[in-house]
Amino acid sequence: MRYRFFKLIILIFLFLTSCSLKGSEKIIASQEQPVQGQILVWHSFEGKIKDMIQQSFNDYRQLYPNVRIVSEYIPADQLEQQFRKQVNQGLGPDFLFTTSGVIPSLIHDNLIPVIDDFDFSSYLPTAMSHVRYQGKIYGIPTSVMTQVLCYNKKKVKSPPKTLTELLQQAKAGYSVGIWSTFITTFWGVQVFGGKSFNTEGDFIFDKNSWAKWMEWLKNAQSEPNMIFTDSIDVLQQAFTNQRLAYVFCDSSQFVDYEQALGKDNLGITILPGEENNPAAPLLYSRVILFNRMSSPEQQQLSQQLAQFFTNREQIRKRLMILRGSFIPAYQVHINSRLFPLEAILVQQAKTAIAIPLDQVQSARVWAKEGSSLYPQVLAGSITPENAAQKISETVNQKLSQP
């Protein structure tokens, strides 16, 4: 189970540290292909989510009994490596469940095909920005995920709306777990007036706002009830063992937290902002990818399975099972009273940052430099202002190179 919680940091880091991209082979759909054959599916799901995926496959086979689906579990931390190895040998799955962060490097190494024959007209623009590069589409998004503030309802009656209120509650005895890395705390930059994109739509690093945010974090870490750690395992154990009142979490964790605390005891709310400046966490998407080495017929069959998996009825089934703990990439009307968790995610997503594949070159530069300097700032070996200046200079220098 622990591997699932590495997804956010791993996928975003991979997304932001990918190499430059080049073309991939296109899917060429065959005409009037009979619905029969075998599809090899790889995934890293466990527990309730794994059972839910299998139920969708069972529903598909009721309609297409001549299609055999072989579903194999690969641990999340091995999924990309195994996929690369197998595809380079002419093998591997036809159909891969993964996260959007791995796409750039797979495109670079020509391991996944362009998707031409698929109707994306009803998909969220945010989700599509995670699978589109230079006008070409390389994956099918299934859900959009982001960060929120999770809390134990047995310990908390009124969650904070601002950073000031959060710090006040910590001083009053409420314990707060913060996943402390450059990427997973980036949500606070906008609270201090930061802008993520310039007028041309290019992703930018707002050094002044990041420095102010780092100063706040430096001061907050001196409060005994503000628990800073770069270990998601430590936070998970502390929260599920009810030693923390709050934990900054990723929406993919809802199922496990709900199972540990009980469905009536897990609360979620949007990340705290300040005055008129809301928090802005990073968005990422779960996606379906295909194998470049699969035949055109296999790719077409896999696309049909993907289309079934992302239809409205299947989405509603998954929302019911997971109690709305994700935002569907396919636009469907969701009753917020039936799915309160999903309603909060939608609210958070309105102020979140979706870095498109086309912006990965600049984003990977500040992510690498920022990840190096972030712990140094908290340790006091460099000031927030000097660290922000270093990040900005590195970005400008590397992006100015031909």
LUMMITI-665106 format. One record per residue (C-alpha): x, y, z. Coordinates in steps of 0.5 Angstrom, whole numbers, plus 500, padded with zeros to 3 digits. Layout:
# residues N
XYZ ...
This chain:
# residues 402
500500500 506505502 508505494 501509492 503514497 509516493 505517487 504525487 512526489 514521484 509523478 510530479 518530479 518525473 513530470 518536471 525533470 523530463 528530457 526534451 521530447 520527440 515524435 512517437 508513432 501514431 495509432 492507425 485504426 483498422 476499419 471494422 475490426 471484430 471485437 475479439 482478442 486479448 488485452 494485457 493490462 498493467 496497473 499498480 492499484 490495490 485493495 478497493 480500487 483494484 477490485 473496482 477496476 476489475 469490476 469495470 473489466 467484468 462489465 466490459 466482458 459482459 458486452 464483449 465476451 470474446 475479449 480476454 483481459 489479463 490484468 497484472 499488478 506491478 508496484 508503483 515504484 517499478 511500473 515505469 521501469 518495467 514498462 520501459 524494459 518490456 517495450 524496448 524488447 517488443 513486449 509489455 502491456 497493451 494498456 497501462 494505468 499510470 499517472 501523467 508525470 511519466 508521459 514526457 520521458 516516455 514520449 522522449 524515448 518513443 515508447 508510447 504512440 500518438 492517439 488519433 482516433 478518440 473522441 476527447 470533446 467531453 474531457 476537462 481541458 485541465 486533464 487534456 493539458 496533461 496528455 497533449 504535447 505540441 498538438 498531439 495527444 499521447 494518453 487518455 485521462 481518467 481522473 484529476 487529483 490534487 492536494 487538500 487538507 485532511 483532518 480527523 473529525 473526532 479531533 477537529 470541529 472547525 477546520 481553518 480557512 487561513 494560514 493564520 487560523 492554522 497556526 493559531 490552532 497548532 498553538 492551541 494544541 492541534 497537531 498538524 502534519 506537513 509533507 515538507 518538500 519543495 513540490 508538496 508545499 508549492 501550494 502556498 506560493 499563491 497565498 503570498 500573491 504569487 503568479 504561476 503563468 505570465 500573460 503569454 501563458 508561460 509557467 513562471 517561478 515567482 521568486 518574491 512570493 516563494 521567499 515570503 512563503 518559505 519565511 512563513 514555513 521557517 517560522 511555523 516549524 518552530 511551533 511544536 505542533 507543526 510536524 514537518 517531515 519529508 517522509 509520507 510514511 511517517 505522516 500516514 502512520 501518525 494520521 491513521 493512528 490518530 496522533 495528528 489532527 490534520 495532515 496535508 494530503 493527496 486525494 489518492 489517499 482518501 480511500 486508505 484514510 477513510 478505511 483507517 479512521 472510518 468513513 464518518 471520521 475523515 474530513 477534508 477541506 480546501 488548503 488554507 489561504 490568506 485574505 483574498 489569496 487562495 492556496 494553489 496546489 499542483 494538479 496531476 492526472 491518472 491516465 491510460 497509455 498504450 504500447 507503441 509495440 502493440 499492433 494497430 489492431 491491439 491498440 484499437 482494441 485497447 482504445 475501445 476498452 479505454 472508451 468503455 472504462 471512461 464512459 459516464 456509467 462507469 465513472 458514476 460507479 467508481 464515484 459511488 464506490 470511492 465516495 467521490 474521492 477524485 475529479 472525473 476527467 470526463 465531464 459529468 454532472 455530479 451531485 455535490 450532496 451525494 459526493 461531498 468529497 468530490 465537491 471539495 476537490 472541484 472547489 480546490 481545483 479551481 485555484 490549482 495549477 495544471 502545468 501542461 506538457 508544453 511547459 515542462 522544459 521550464 518547470 523541470 529547471 526550477 523543480 530540480 533547483 528548488 528541491 535542492 535549496 528547499 531543505 537548506 532554507 528550512 535548516 537556516 543555511 541560506 535565506 529564503 531571498 537568496 534561495 529564491 534568487 538562485 532558483 530564478 537565476 538558474 531558470 533564466 540561465 538554462 532557458 536562455 541556452 539554445 
